[in-house]
């Protein structure tokens, strides 16, 4: 994958094999920033899966019902509350990757965060009403489908490229201790 103003990741650094990455992650403490980011991704993916199922029900049946719309609203709220996850990436991990000469991937991920935030808030705002007309349901379904697809792809890129790169290029306990402390200062997601 190419990013603007950067060399391909493979030209700079080798990504670890899936087996090597799994072993590397298993060796990290559970409080390590990267392990926490992966764990949060797992929770976010579960929320996206549920949101996708609700949207499918809304699009294929005459009525999702106020409980379904309320659940979409609740999921959007939980996804908005994932802001500490993005802050730890944008304020801690991405700047460190840029110091290592990896500018394109963090910049691309930060730009995607902007659009993902917009979609989360759009879904939250539309679903605030338990009763929606057909136009509002279409708008909600379109925004939710876009969020589910885009955020799943975004997470895949971070899980498969960005985080493995971070584990490869950021070396030394001192660097990770500093990054972990900065991430801890931002705090966890509430879920």
N, C-alpha and C positions, 0 to 999 in steps of 0.2 A: 504494500500500500504506500503510495507516495503522498507526502504532505507538501504544501507550498514552502519554498525556501528551505528545504532540507534534503539531505541524501536519504535514500531508502534505508529503513531500519537495518536491513541485512548488510548494507554497506558499512555501517558504523559498528554494529554489534550483532552478535548471534543471539537469537532467541533460544532459550533453553527448550529441550524437548518436553513434551507433556509430562513424561515420567520424571525428568529432572526437576521441572517446575513443581510438581506435586511433592517430591521429596524435599525441595527447598522450602516450600510453604509449611510442610509438616514439621520442619526443624525450627521454625520461627515460634516465638512465644505467642500465645493467643491474643495478647495485647499489642502485638506489632501492628503498626499502621497498615501495612499491606494486607495482613490477614483480616483486620477489621473491615477494610474496604471491600474485600471479597465477600465477607459474611453479610455486609449490608447489601451488596449486590444480590445475594441470594434472596434476601427478604424483599427487596424491590422487585425482583423478577417474579416472585410469588404474587405480589400485589398486581403487577401488570397482567399476569395470567388471569387472575380473577376479574380484573377490569375488562379484559378482552372477552371473557366468557359472558359477562353482563351485557356488553355492547352487542355481542352476537345475538343474545336473547332479545335485546331491545329491537334489533333489526329484523329478526325472523318471526317475532310474534307481535300481535296487535298491541300488547301492553306489557311492559316490563314491570310496572307497578311502582308505587311510591317508595316501597322498601328497596327495590333495586336501584332506583335513582339515588336514594339516600345513601346506599352503599357505595355507588360511584363517587358521590360527594365525599364520603368518608375516606375512600381510597385516595382521591385527589388531595385531600387534606394531609394524609399520611405521607404522600409523595412530596408535597410542599415542605413538610417537616424534615425531609431528607437533606435540607439545605446544609447542615454541618458536614455532610459527606462531600458535597461539592466544594465547600469552603476549604476542607482539608486538602482536597486535590489542588484547587486553584491557588491557595495561599501557602501551601507547604510542599506538596509533591511536585507540581508542575514547575515552580521556580527552580527547584533542585535539578530537575531533568534539563531545564534550559541551561543551567550552569555547566552541565555535562555536554552541552552542544546539541541537545535534542530539542530544537525549537518548534518544529512543525507539529508533531503529535500533540504536545500540550496546548498549543494555540488552537488547533482544530477542535480538541475536546472542550476547551473553554468556550469557543464559539457555539458549539452544539449545546452547551449548558444554557446559554441565553435562550435559545429556541425552546428547549425542554422546559425551562421555568415558565415561559409564556404559555405553553400548552397546558401545564399543570394548573395555572391560575385560570385559564379560560374554562377548563373542565370544571373546576371548583365553582366558578361564578355561575355557569349555566346550570349546574346540577343543584344549586342552592334552593331552587324551587322544586317541590315534590311533584308538582303537576306541570308537565311541559307540553306545549303544542307540537304539532308535527314538524314544523320548521326548527324549533329548538331541539327536538330529539335528533333531527338530522345533523344539526350543528354539533351537538354533543357527541354523537356517534363518530362524526368525521374527526373531531379534535381528539377524542379518546383513541380511535384507531391509529391516528398519526402518532400520538404519544406512545402507545404500546409498541408500535413498529420501530419508531426512531429510538426510543430509550432501550429497547432490547438490543438493537444493533450497536448503539453507543456502549452499552455494558459489555457486549461481546468484544468490541475493539479494545476497551480498557483491560478486560480480563485476559485476552489472548495476545495483546501487543504491548500496551502501555505498562501494565504492572510487571510483566516479565522483563521488559526493558529496564524498568526501575530497579528490579532486583539484580540485574546484570551490571548496570553502570554505577549505581550508588553502592559503594563498598565501604566497609569498615564500620565497626560498632559505634565509633564516635559520630559519624554522619547519621546513622540510623537512630542513635539515642537523641541527637538534636532534633531530627525530624519527628520522632515519636513524641517528644516533649511538646513541640509546637502543635502537633495534631491533638494531643491531649488537652492543650489549652483551649482549643476551639470546642472540643467536646463531642460527644457521640450523638447519633440520631436518637430521638426519643422512643423509637420502636424497637 
